[in-house]
Amino acid sequence: MNTTAKTLEELVARAHAIRDAGSDVLDLAGFWPLIEVAAANLPAPDYTAMSGPELLHTCRDDGHKWATAFCQHAKKQGHNIDHGWMVGWFANAIEHSHDVRTGGGPVVLPDGSAFFVAEVK
């Protein structure tokens, strides 16, 4: 991987940028587990100090980042919320939003039952 990263934070940021750009992914294939563990152990940014647009840009469609941001804001208000529960909540909401926008996901009937529509070829 051609990078000038000098710190773990820079390495993780560079790896995510390469992955997000879709280039040189093969150079990272064997390193993703290590990079993900390293990224998980980095201190989270202070999301409470970010402006609305900065928060949107930083979190994008990452449920873990949204959960971390939400828990930071809640803690500032005196609430201690389970981070893992929030990750599930935000990830589910993000995926459902994607399904709604793309027309995918289950079809929910008025009685609450749901089913998937699949194309058989």
N, C-alpha and C positions, 0 to 999 in steps of 0.2 A: 504494500500500500504506500503510495507516494504521499506523504504528509509531513507537515512541519510541526505536528503536535508535540509540545514539550511537557504537558501535564496530562494526568488521567482525564480531567474534565475536557481538555482540548481533543484528546483521542476519541472519547465518546462522542463529542459533538461532530467531529470529522467523520466518524463511522456512520452516524445517523444521516449526515448530509449526503454521503456517498450512497447509502441505501435509498434515501428518499429521491435522489436524482436518478436512480436506476442504473448507475454506471459503476464499473469495477466491483460489482457485487461478488464475483467469484473470488476476488482477492480477500474478501472478508468471510467467506463461507465457513471456514473452520474456526473463526474467531468469535462468531456471534454469541455463543454461550458465555464466553469470558467477558465480552463487551457488555452484555446485558447484566451480568452479575456486577461488573464494575459500575455501570450506570445506576443500578439499584442501590448501591452503597454510597453514591455521591449525595451530599446534602442537597435537599430540595431548595430551589430558589424561593425567595420570599414573595409569594404570589400576592400577599396583601399590600405590597408596596407598588404593584403594577397598576397602570391605568387600564381601563376597560379594553381599548384596542390592543394594548400590549399583552394582556391576559389572553384575549382571543387568539392572537397570533402565536403565542407561546404554547397554549394548550391544544389548539387545533382540534383534532378528533381523537385525542389520547385520553381515554377514560381514567388512567392512573394519574395523569397530571391534573385533570379536573377534580378528581377525588382529593388529591393532595391540597389543591387550592381551596376547595370547599372546607376541608377540615381545618386548614390554617385560619380561614375567616371565622369559622365557628368557634375555634379555640380562643380567638381574640374577643369573641362575644361571651366567653365563659362556658361554652358547650364542648364536651369531649365526645366526639363521634367516632365510631369504629371505622378506620380507614379501609379495611378490606370490604366491609359492607358497602361503602361508598364507591369503591372501584367497580363492584358488580352493578350497582345502580347506574353509574354514569356510562359504563361500557354498554349496558343493555339499552339505555336511552339513545346513545350514539348509533348503535347498530340498527335499532328500530327506525330512527330518523332516516338512515341510509335506505332501509327497505321501503319506507314511505315515499322517499324521493325517486327511487328507481323502479317502483312498482313491484318489488320483490317481497318476500316474506309471506307469512300466513294470511289467509283470508279469514277474518273473524266474523262470525254470524251474530245476529242480534241476541241469541241465547247464550253467547259467550264461548261457544265451541269454535274451534279453528281447524283449518286444514291448509296444506300447501298444494299449490297447483304446479305440476311439473309437466314439461314437454317431453314426450316419449318419441324417440327417433328410431 
